[in-house]
Amino acid sequence: MDLKLNIYEKRKVIKTYTAETYDLMFGTVEDLLDVMDIDNIQADNRTELLKAVAKVLAHSMDIVKPLLKDIFEGLTDEELRNTKISEIVDALSNIVTYSINQITKGNNGKN
């Protein structure tokens, strides 16, 4: 999974952060589960996933900012202010999808 986050100045990309992958730490998963309704999210249903990510963004910036700064080493608060929300949503969606797939890996639909 390749993650990318562009930083803009006057609508022009001035810097790009990339990360190959990111494994969520257990504490972060706990924090996200407090906000997301994980039972109603299927990793292959993009609409459900985007709704869940939007909910996290709306209610948990205290989780999102440190998470993004951990994923994209060197990212600053000021740079985050100059990032398109759609790119943040894409990055978070990819991370959540990857994490859901890791959690359910080997589960084969069994609880």
Residue pairs with C-beta under 8 A, 6 or more apart in sequence:
1 20
1 21
1 22
1 94
1 95
1 98
2 18
2 19
2 20
2 21
3 18
3 19
3 20
3 21
3 22
3 71
3 72
3 91
3 94
3 95
4 16
4 17
4 18
4 87
4 91
5 16
5 17
5 18
5 68
5 72
5 75
5 83
5 87
5 88
5 91
6 13
6 15
6 16
6 17
6 83
6 84
6 87
7 13
7 14
7 15
7 16
7 17
7 79
7 82
7 83
8 14
8 82
8 83
8 84
9 82
15 79
17 72
17 73
17 74
17 75
18 72
19 71
19 72
19 73
21 98
22 70
22 71
22 95
22 98
23 99
23 102
24 32
24 95
24 99
28 63
28 67
29 99
31 60
31 63
32 56
32 60
32 63
32 96
35 55
35 56
35 59
35 60
35 63
36 52
36 55
36 56
36 96
37 52
38 52
38 100
40 48
41 48
41 49
41 52
41 96
41 100
42 48
42 49
43 49
43 96
43 97
43 100
43 101
43 104
46 93
49 93
49 96
49 97
50 89
50 93
52 96
53 89
53 92
53 93
53 96
54 89
56 63
56 64
56 92
57 64
57 85
57 88
57 89
57 92
64 88
64 92
65 77
65 80
67 92
67 95
68 75
68 80
68 88
68 91
68 92
69 75
69 76
69 80
71 91
71 95
80 88
